[in-house]
């Protein structure tokens, strides 16, 4: 067989193998962690590949949100359930 055809065959097989490994690495290194992070209602940073927990500014400053409906919506948006009211006997 022509040696050029053999060389081309090996070149295409090597290129296919490199691209397949790259696709698997991309999927399990970026796509799967992003989906897991977003399903946990956290923030995904693709540049650093970090899954971060969002924090309310009121938690940092110590100032409370005066409007109870707005506070409940803010906590629901970051995946934190609002604190339950104490049960009175």
N, C-alpha and C positions, 0 to 999 in steps of 0.2 A: 504494500500500500504506500501511497505517497507520504513522505515524512512531514510535509507541510500540513496535510490533513490530520495526522496524528498529533502534531503540535497544537493545531487549532482546537482539536477535540479536548486536549488536556487544559488548554487555556480557558475554554468555555466551562468545563467542569469545575475548574478552580474558581472562576468568577461566580458561578452559581453557588458553590459552597460558601464563599465569603459573604455573598448577599443573603443567603439563608441564615447563616449565623448572625449577621447583623440584624435581620428582621426579628429573630427570636430574642436577641439581646435587647432590642428596642421595646419589644412587647412586654417582656418580663422585668425590664429595668425602669420603664417609664409609664407604659399604659396601665399595667395592672396596679402598681402602687397609686397612681393617680385616681383610678376608679375606687380603690379601697379607701383612700383619703376622703374623696368627695362623698362617698356613701356614709362615712362617719361624720359628715357635716363639718369638715375641717377645711383649711386652706392649703392648696397644693402649689408649691413653688417649683416650676419645671426647670429653672436654671440651676438651682441647688439641689433639686429633688428632695425637698423637705416638706413634711406634712405638719402644719402648725395649727395649734389651737387658737381660734379667735378669742380676743379678750375685749370685754366692754370697757369703754373709757371710764365709766363710773366705777369699775373695779379698781382702776389704777389711781384715780383721783380721790376716791372715797366719797364723792358727791353722789347722792342718790337721784334717781329719775323720779320726778314728782308725779307724773302722769302714770297711773298703775297700768293702764292699757298699753301705753308705749313701752313700759318696762317689760311687760309680758311678751310683747311682740319682739323686742330686742333680744330677750333671752331665748325665745323660740327660734329666732333667726340664726343664732349661733349654736343651737342644739342643746341648750340648757333649759330644763323645765322650770317654770316659776315655782318658787317655794310654796309649799302647801300651807294653808291656814291651819293654825293649831286647832285641834278638836277639843271642844269644851264638854265636860261631862254633864 
